[in-house]
Amino acid sequence: MMARIVFFLLAVSAAASAWAQPIRLTYSNFFPPTHVQSKLAEEWCQEVARRTGGAVVIDYYPGGTLTKPQNAYDGVVEGISDIAMSAFAYTKGRFPLLSGLDLPLGYPSGALATRVANEALARFAPKEVEAVHMLYVHAHGPGILHTAGKPVTRLEDVSGLKIRATGSSAAVVAALGASPVAMPMNDAYQALQKRVVDGSMYPVETNKGWKMAEVVDFMIDTRATAYTTVFFVAMNKAAWERIPAEHQRTITALCQEWAAKHGAAWDESDREGREFFLEKGKKIITLSTEEEGRWRAAMEPVLAQYIEACQKAGLDGAGLVSFVKERLR
């Protein structure tokens, strides 16, 4: 009898010990560890541990050390990482409906772009991301053209230039008369420095966050072509299902908070990026009213092409564009 009691107590102790072990996850991010968006991601990991009482612990891998930006989504699906942050635009053609969020719709700020992107994700629930558990998305402020060496004051100045662009911003570049060159932000600095490309499309924050102000000379400050890039924070479905329901609810609430933090951080970074750009002695170019209208008109075929492609694929691209436009007014 005593032996049975001892065995039972040992079994209970072993079970309790196993239960006390935290669920350990990995998080892959391509942003360098010094970038504010990387810092926020790392803080999110720490906050998950704090709010779950240590039940969920996340090991953070910034700078593309675990998966590269273009492989991050598949890395989550395949379990190379449990969580990853990257951009939908880094895998061209993989997210046909959500690519519409990146279109040049005149985004005024990262905060608004982030809010609208999360609302759109919830509203349209696209099948193209059903292989993962999408935690949240966030988006930068107005993406605009920057050039090295050559100032741009009219459409004709853009013609023939090679401009680094990804996703929908590549369509923007083509519509302006330039040649888009696809490449992740990690490679853009060297490409501009060596003049492999003549410019790049990116948000103002990138001038400081990625030190691009060191290798470009001009910023064409216009909302006529202002696009955004939507970044996802996705989780492996099996990893998500390992987490008890109470902690899932905690993490979901935390994600809503953190999406807003990312949006606000993008806007603060834009302010800093503009200051850094000017400190480097670079020039901001403002288009004339007439020229702004020409650039805006050049974007209409980009929207139409997206909507037509979605229609052919049975996707509601027109609905998504209308949804976003309505919320940006």
C-alpha positions in Angstrom: 0.0 0.0 0.0 2.8 2.4 1.0 4.6 1.6 -2.3 1.4 2.6 -4.3 1.2 5.9 -2.4 4.8 6.7 -3.0 4.4 5.8 -6.8 1.3 8.0 -7.0 3.0 11.0 -5.3 6.0 10.6 -7.7 3.7 10.5 -10.7 1.8 13.6 -9.5 5.1 15.4 -8.9 6.4 14.5 -12.3 3.2 15.8 -14.0 3.3 19.0 -12.0 6.9 19.5 -13.0 6.1 19.0 -16.7 3.2 21.4 -16.5 5.5 24.0 -14.9 7.8 23.9 -18.0 7.1 27.0 -20.2 6.1 26.7 -23.8 9.2 27.9 -25.6 8.8 29.5 -29.0 11.1 31.1 -31.6 10.5 34.5 -33.3 12.3 35.4 -36.6 12.6 39.0 -37.7 14.6 40.5 -40.6 14.8 44.0 -39.1 18.2 44.6 -37.5 18.2 44.6 -33.7 18.8 48.4 -33.5 15.7 49.3 -35.6 12.7 50.5 -33.6 10.5 47.9 -35.2 12.9 45.2 -34.0 13.0 46.6 -30.5 9.2 46.6 -30.4 9.1 43.0 -31.5 11.6 42.0 -28.8 9.6 44.0 -26.2 6.5 42.1 -27.4 8.3 38.8 -26.6 9.2 40.0 -23.2 5.6 41.2 -22.5 4.2 37.8 -23.6 6.3 36.2 -21.0 5.4 38.7 -18.3 1.6 38.6 -19.0 1.5 34.8 -19.2 3.4 34.5 -15.9 6.3 32.8 -17.7 4.1 30.2 -19.2 5.0 31.3 -22.8 8.7 32.2 -23.4 9.9 33.4 -26.8 13.5 33.4 -28.1 14.0 36.3 -30.4 16.1 36.2 -33.6 16.5 39.6 -35.4 18.5 40.6 -38.5 17.3 37.6 -40.6 19.5 35.2 -38.6 16.8 32.5 -38.5 14.9 33.1 -41.8 15.4 35.7 -44.5 12.6 38.1 -45.2 11.4 36.4 -48.4 11.4 33.0 -46.6 9.8 34.1 -43.3 6.2 33.2 -44.1 7.1 29.7 -45.4 9.4 29.4 -42.4 6.4 29.8 -40.1 4.3 27.4 -42.1 7.1 24.8 -42.1 8.0 25.3 -38.4 11.5 26.7 -39.0 10.3 29.5 -36.7 7.2 29.6 -34.6 6.6 33.3 -35.2 8.0 35.7 -37.9 7.7 39.3 -38.9 8.1 40.2 -42.6 6.3 42.0 -45.4 3.7 40.5 -47.7 5.5 42.3 -50.5 8.7 40.3 -50.1 6.9 37.3 -51.7 5.5 38.5 -55.0 2.3 36.9 -56.1 1.9 34.9 -52.9 -0.7 37.3 -51.4 -2.8 38.6 -54.4 -5.6 40.2 -52.4 -3.6 41.6 -49.5 -1.1 43.1 -52.0 -3.9 45.7 -52.5 -3.2 47.2 -49.1 0.2 48.3 -50.4 -1.2 50.3 -53.3 -0.6 54.0 -53.7 -3.8 55.1 -52.0 -2.4 58.2 -50.4 -1.7 56.9 -46.9 -1.0 59.9 -44.6 0.5 58.1 -41.7 1.7 54.8 -40.3 -0.9 54.9 -37.5 -3.8 55.1 -39.9 -2.2 52.6 -42.4 -1.8 50.1 -39.5 -5.3 50.5 -38.3 -6.8 50.2 -41.7 -4.7 47.2 -42.6 -5.8 45.3 -39.5 -9.4 46.2 -40.2 -9.1 44.9 -43.7 -7.5 41.7 -42.6 -10.4 41.0 -40.3 -13.0 42.1 -42.8 -11.8 40.1 -45.8 -10.2 37.1 -44.0 -8.2 36.0 -47.1 -7.6 32.4 -47.7 -4.0 33.3 -48.8 -3.0 33.5 -45.2 -5.0 30.6 -43.8 -1.9 28.4 -43.4 -0.8 30.5 -40.4 -2.3 32.1 -37.3 -2.0 35.8 -38.1 -1.3 37.7 -34.9 -1.4 41.2 -36.3 -0.1 43.4 -39.1 1.4 46.9 -39.1 2.3 49.4 -41.8 4.6 52.3 -42.4 3.8 55.9 -43.3 3.8 57.3 -46.8 6.2 55.4 -49.1 7.8 57.9 -51.5 10.5 58.1 -54.1 14.2 58.9 -53.2 16.9 59.3 -55.8 20.7 59.3 -55.8 22.4 61.9 -58.0 19.5 63.0 -60.1 16.8 65.4 -58.8 13.2 64.7 -59.9 10.7 67.5 -60.4 8.5 66.0 -63.1 7.5 62.7 -64.6 10.0 62.9 -67.4 12.8 63.0 -64.9 11.9 59.5 -63.7 12.0 57.9 -67.1 14.8 55.4 -67.5 15.8 55.3 -63.9 16.4 52.0 -62.1 14.4 52.1 -58.8 14.5 49.6 -56.0 11.0 48.6 -55.2 9.0 45.6 -53.9 5.5 44.4 -54.3 3.0 47.1 -55.3 5.6 49.8 -55.1 7.2 48.1 -58.2 4.0 48.9 -60.1 4.2 52.5 -58.9 7.7 52.8 -60.2 6.7 51.3 -63.6 3.8 53.7 -63.9 6.1 56.6 -63.3 8.2 55.4 -66.2 11.2 53.9 -64.4 12.4 50.3 -64.2 11.6 48.6 -60.9 14.3 46.4 -59.3 13.1 43.9 -56.7 15.3 43.6 -53.7 14.8 43.4 -49.9 15.7 46.5 -47.8 18.7 44.6 -46.4 20.4 44.9 -49.8 19.3 48.4 -50.8 22.1 50.4 -49.1 24.9 48.7 -51.0 23.0 48.8 -54.3 22.5 52.5 -54.0 26.1 53.1 -52.9 27.4 51.3 -55.9 24.7 52.8 -58.1 23.4 49.5 -59.1 20.1 51.4 -58.8 19.4 55.1 -59.1 16.9 55.3 -56.3 14.4 53.5 -54.1 10.8 53.7 -52.9 10.5 53.7 -49.1 9.1 55.6 -46.1 10.9 58.6 -44.8 11.9 56.7 -41.6 14.2 54.5 -43.7 16.6 57.4 -44.2 17.7 56.9 -40.6 16.5 53.4 -39.7 18.5 51.9 -42.6 20.9 54.9 -43.0 19.6 55.4 -46.6 20.2 59.2 -46.3 23.9 58.4 -46.6 23.4 57.0 -50.1 20.5 59.1 -51.6 20.4 62.8 -52.4 16.7 63.7 -53.0 13.4 63.0 -51.5 10.3 63.6 -53.7 7.7 64.5 -51.0 4.3 63.7 -52.5 1.2 61.8 -51.4 0.2 61.3 -55.0 2.1 58.0 -55.0 2.1 57.4 -51.2 1.8 53.7 -50.7 2.5 51.6 -47.6 4.1 48.2 -46.9 2.1 45.9 -44.7 4.2 43.8 -42.3 2.8 40.6 -40.8 3.4 38.9 -37.5 2.4 35.4 -38.1 2.5 32.3 -36.0 2.7 28.6 -36.8 -0.8 27.1 -36.3 0.4 24.0 -34.4 2.5 26.3 -32.1 -0.6 28.5 -31.4 -2.7 25.5 -30.6 -0.1 24.4 -28.0 -0.9 27.5 -26.0 -3.7 27.2 -23.4 -6.9 29.2 -24.2 -6.4 31.7 -21.4 -2.9 32.6 -22.6 -4.2 32.8 -26.2 -6.7 35.4 -25.1 -3.9 37.3 -23.3 -1.7 37.3 -26.4 -4.5 38.3 -28.7 -5.2 41.4 -26.5 -1.5 42.2 -26.4 -1.3 42.0 -30.2 -4.0 44.7 -30.5 -2.0 47.0 -28.3 1.3 46.3 -30.1 -0.1 46.9 -33.6 -0.9 50.5 -32.4 2.6 50.8 -30.9 4.1 49.8 -34.3 2.0 52.3 -36.2 2.9 55.1 -33.8 6.6 54.1 -33.9 6.5 54.3 -37.8 5.3 57.9 -37.6 7.9 58.9 -35.0 10.5 57.3 -37.1 9.3 59.3 -40.1 9.9 62.5 -38.2 13.4 61.4 -37.2 14.1 60.1 -40.7 13.3 63.5 -42.2 15.5 65.3 -39.7 18.4 62.9 -40.3 17.9 63.4 -44.1 18.2 67.1 -43.7 21.2 66.9 -41.3 23.0 65.0 -44.1 22.5 68.0 -46.3 20.1 66.3 -48.6 17.2 68.0 -50.4 13.5 67.6 -50.2 11.6 68.3 -53.5 8.0 69.3 -53.5 6.0 68.9 -56.7 4.0 71.7 -58.2 0.2 71.3 -57.9 0.0 70.5 -61.7 2.7 68.0 -61.5 1.1 66.3 -58.4 -2.0 65.8 -60.5 0.0 64.2 -63.3 1.6 61.7 -60.8 -1.8 61.0 -59.2 -3.3 60.3 -62.7 -0.4 57.9 -63.4 -1.5 55.8 -60.5 -5.0 55.1 -61.7 -3.9 52.3 -64.1 -2.1 50.6 -61.1 -5.3 50.4 -59.1 -7.2 49.2 -62.2 -4.7 46.5 -63.0 -4.9 45.2 -59.4 -8.7 45.1 -59.4 -8.8 43.4 -62.8 -6.3 40.7 -61.7 -8.3 40.1 -58.5 -11.5 39.7 -60.6 -9.9 37.1 -62.7 -8.8 35.2 -59.6 -12.2 35.5 -58.0 -11.0 37.9 -55.4 -12.7 41.1 -54.2 -10.0 43.6 -55.0 -12.5 46.4 -55.8 -14.0 45.9 -52.4 -10.7 46.1 -50.7 -9.7 49.3 -52.5 -13.0 50.9 -51.7 -12.7 49.7 -48.1 -9.3 51.3 -47.7 -10.1 54.5 -49.5 -13.2 55.1 -47.4 -11.2 54.8 -44.2 -8.4 57.1 -45.5 -10.8 60.1 -46.1 
